[in-house]
Every structure is written in structure tokens, then in C-alpha cells.
Amino acid sequence: MTQNNRVQWVYSSQNEQELEERYDQWAQEYDADLETDFGWISPQRTSDSLAKHVDKEASILDAGAGTGLVGECLHQHGYRKLTAMDLSTGMLDVARKKNIYQALDQMTMGERLDYKTDQFDASIIVGVFTQGHAPAGSLDELVRVTKSGGHVVFSLRTDIYVENGFKEKMDALESAGLWKLLEVGDTFQPLPKGEPEVLHQVWVYQIS
């Protein structure tokens, strides 16, 4: 299977169990595939946006952490209080070996997270709000586990912003006074080599 087909294979997962199994199978080659064949830059772009707003002593939830590519970027920025959460134990096993997370937890976006309310100073979500992955409703739990005054920073694929309910959910959270928008980044190509037609934006919200 080519790397490009592997991405589509993951996108086409029919349920959370199949998605988890496919990421488990891909885990060992994931970093090399994304760097060499896709030029995956969303972890760096999203981490750069977070670093403009979040103190270096902050406790950060890396939701949908995968193999820890976002964690590596955050570590380069000087963040050390990092928690990885992902549905794939295979991906988390790879992330564990990088020695950048204080905790690594197997959980599923879209379900209730086994974290306390107001547990983290910030949450970051990269590459998760895309085709066949976490639903817009996942934002409710990220708001819950992030402290008042804290930040939720995420990349979002532009072609699912409206059709997959993200705009509606994001607007509803703002109307309810649960968060406020601080920044929306310019559109960019997160996979410039492998899927240049795909566009992302980085969104930064502050919890009320």
C-alpha cells in the first residue's frame, strides 16, 4: 500500500474500532511517511499559534496526539507539562518512546474524557478534525477539561468546517459564553507534498 493510499484507507474507516486498528497498524511508519511523502506541517503551525498565547509552565492536553509529533513541537517551544491522549495504543507506544509526555492515555474523541473538569491550562488538537475522525461534538469535552482563561487551539480542515457541523458547534459554544475566539489563521496546505488540495486553518479560543 502506498503512503497516499494509506491516508485514504484511514479516512475511510467505518467506525472508531476500525480507525483505531488502522492507526495501530500504521504507527511504526507514521512519522516517516508523513514527513517524507506528505511534508506534514500542521503540528508546527498549530504549536506556533499556541505558543503566542500560552505560558511555558502550562499543563497541556495533546488530544489525538498520535505518535507525538505535536508534542515534539511543543517541547521545542519549551513546554514540559504535556499529556498525550489518543484512541490508538499503537500510536501512543511510539509517542511514549520520545520521552516528552508526563502521561499517555488511551481515550476516544467524541466520548466523555476521563479527565477532571478544568484539569488543563490548554488543549491542542492537530489533524483530528478531518474526514472520518473526531466529530464536532468533541469540542464540548475539550472546553470542559480546559480551565477558565485557558486556551483551546486546533487545526481544522476547511472543507468540513460547515458540512461536518464545526461552524455550528463553535458558534454555539461562543453564543453560550463558554469561549471566545482569539485568532483564526490563514488557510495553508498541511500536506503540501502528498495532498496539496487539502487546506487547514488554525483556530485559537480562550475559555470563559
Order of alpha helices (4+ residues) and beta strands (2+ residues): alpha-alpha-alpha-beta-alpha-beta-alpha-beta-beta-alpha-beta-alpha-beta-beta
